[in-house]
Amino acid sequence: MSTTSRNLEACPYTSVFYSYLGIACGLAFSCLGSAYGTAKSGKGVVASGVMKPSAAMKNTLPVIMAGILGIYGLINAIVTNTSLSSLGTEVPLFRSFAHLAAGLCTGLSALAAGIAIGVTGNAGVRAVARKPKLFVVMLLTLVFGEALALYGLIIALILNFSGSNGGNICVQQ
C-alpha cells in the first residue's frame, strides 16, 4: 500500500498567498497608474478646454488611453485566477512566484505608463490647444507610453503560462 503526502518544500500551504499577492499588486498598481494618468491629463484637458472649447472632445484621448491601463491589471488578474483554479489547492511555489512576478510586471509597467501618459497628455493637450498641428506628435508620444504597459502585460502572460507540466510535484510518494 503506497501512501502519498504533500511535498511541503515544493508546495507549502502558504504558496497560494504569493499568487494572490501578485493579483492584488497587478491590479492595484495598474489602477494607480490609470488614476494618475487620468487625473494629470484630465487637468490639462480642462485647462485647454478653456482656451479652445471646440477641441475639448478631441483632447480627451490621453484620458481614454490612461483609463485602459486599469484593464491590463484586470486581464492579468483574470488569467492568474483562472490558472489558480485549474491547480486546485496544491500550488507549486515556482508557479506562485511566477504569478507574483506577473502581477508586479503588469502593475509596475502600467504605473510607469500612467505617469508617462499623464505628463505627456497634460502638456500635449495644452500645446494642441495653441497649435493643432502638434496633435500627431502628442498621439505618437502617448502610443509609446501605452506600449510600456503592453510590454509588461505580454511578459505577465508569458509568466502566467510558464511552469512545469511534467506531473504533479506537490505529491510525494
C-alpha positions in Angstrom: 0.0 0.0 0.0 1.5 3.3 -1.1 0.7 6.5 0.7 1.0 9.9 -0.8 1.7 13.1 1.1 2.2 16.7 0.2 5.7 17.8 -0.7 5.9 20.8 1.6 9.2 22.0 0.1 7.8 22.4 -3.4 4.2 23.2 -2.4 3.9 24.8 1.0 0.4 25.6 2.2 1.2 29.3 2.1 2.3 29.4 -1.6 -1.1 30.4 -2.9 -0.6 33.7 -0.9 2.1 34.8 -3.4 -0.3 34.2 -6.3 -3.0 36.3 -4.7 -0.4 38.9 -3.8 0.5 39.1 -7.5 -3.1 39.6 -8.4 -3.5 42.4 -5.8 -0.3 44.1 -6.8 -1.0 43.9 -10.5 -4.5 45.4 -10.1 -3.6 48.0 -7.6 -0.5 49.4 -9.4 -2.4 49.3 -12.8 -5.3 51.2 -11.3 -2.9 53.6 -9.6 -1.2 54.3 -12.9 -4.6 54.7 -14.6 -5.8 57.1 -12.0 -2.7 59.2 -12.1 -2.7 59.4 -15.9 -6.4 60.2 -15.9 -6.1 62.9 -13.3 -2.9 64.5 -14.7 -4.1 64.6 -18.3 -7.6 65.4 -17.4 -6.3 68.6 -15.7 -4.7 69.5 -19.0 -7.9 68.8 -20.9 -9.9 71.1 -18.7 -7.3 73.9 -19.0 -7.1 73.5 -22.7 -10.9 73.5 -22.9 -11.0 77.0 -21.5 -8.6 78.1 -24.2 -10.2 76.3 -27.1 -13.6 74.7 -26.3 -14.1 73.2 -29.8 -11.1 70.9 -29.3 -12.1 69.6 -25.9 -13.5 66.2 -27.1 -10.5 65.5 -29.4 -8.2 66.2 -26.5 -9.8 63.6 -24.2 -7.6 60.9 -26.0 -5.0 60.9 -23.2 -7.7 60.4 -20.6 -9.1 57.4 -22.5 -5.6 55.9 -23.0 -4.9 56.2 -19.3 -8.2 54.5 -18.4 -7.2 51.5 -20.5 -4.2 50.8 -18.1 -6.5 49.6 -15.4 -7.9 47.0 -17.8 -4.4 45.5 -18.2 -4.3 44.7 -14.4 -7.8 43.2 -14.7 -6.7 40.9 -17.6 -3.7 39.7 -15.6 -5.9 39.1 -12.5 -8.4 37.0 -14.6 -5.6 35.0 -16.2 -3.9 34.3 -12.9 -7.1 33.4 -11.1 -8.0 31.0 -13.9 -4.6 29.4 -13.6 -5.1 29.1 -9.8 -8.5 27.5 -10.2 -7.0 24.8 -12.5 -4.3 24.0 -10.0 -6.7 23.4 -7.1 -5.3 23.6 -3.6 -1.8 22.5 -4.4 0.1 25.4 -5.9 3.8 24.9 -6.5 6.0 27.6 -5.1 7.6 28.2 -8.5 4.1 28.8 -10.0 3.1 31.1 -7.2 6.3 33.2 -7.6 5.6 33.4 -11.3 2.2 34.7 -10.5 3.7 37.3 -8.2 6.2 38.3 -10.8 3.4 38.6 -13.4 1.4 40.9 -11.2 4.4 43.1 -10.4 5.4 43.2 -14.1 1.9 44.2 -15.2 1.3 46.7 -12.3 4.6 48.5 -12.3 4.7 48.8 -16.1 1.2 50.2 -16.1 2.2 52.6 -13.3 5.1 53.8 -15.4 2.9 54.1 -18.4 0.3 56.1 -16.4 2.9 58.5 -15.3 4.2 58.9 -18.9 0.6 59.3 -20.3 -0.3 61.8 -17.6 2.7 64.0 -18.1 2.6 63.8 -21.9 -1.2 64.2 -22.0 -1.2 67.2 -19.7 1.5 69.1 -21.7 0.2 67.7 -25.1 -3.4 68.9 -24.9 -2.3 72.3 -23.8 0.1 72.5 -26.7 -2.6 71.2 -29.2 -4.9 73.9 -28.0 -2.4 76.5 -29.1 -1.0 74.7 -32.2 -3.3 71.9 -33.6 -0.5 70.6 -35.8 1.1 69.1 -32.6 -1.8 66.5 -32.2 0.1 63.8 -34.2 3.2 64.4 -32.1 1.2 64.1 -28.9 -0.6 60.9 -30.2 2.7 59.2 -31.1 4.2 60.0 -27.7 1.0 58.6 -26.0 1.2 55.4 -28.0 4.8 54.9 -26.9 3.8 55.4 -23.3 0.9 52.9 -23.7 3.4 50.4 -25.2 5.2 50.3 -21.9 2.1 48.8 -20.2 1.6 46.4 -23.1 5.2 45.1 -22.7 4.5 44.4 -19.1 1.2 42.6 -19.9 2.9 40.4 -22.6 5.6 39.4 -20.2 3.0 38.7 -17.5 1.0 36.4 -19.8 4.2 34.5 -20.6 4.9 34.2 -16.9 1.4 33.0 -16.2 1.6 30.3 -18.8 5.1 29.2 -17.8 5.6 26.3 -15.5 6.2 22.6 -15.4 3.6 20.4 -16.9 5.6 17.3 -16.2 3.4 15.8 -13.4 2.3 16.9 -10.0 5.4 17.9 -8.0 3.2 18.6 -5.0 2.6 14.9 -4.3 5.4 12.8 -2.9 5.3 9.1 -2.6 
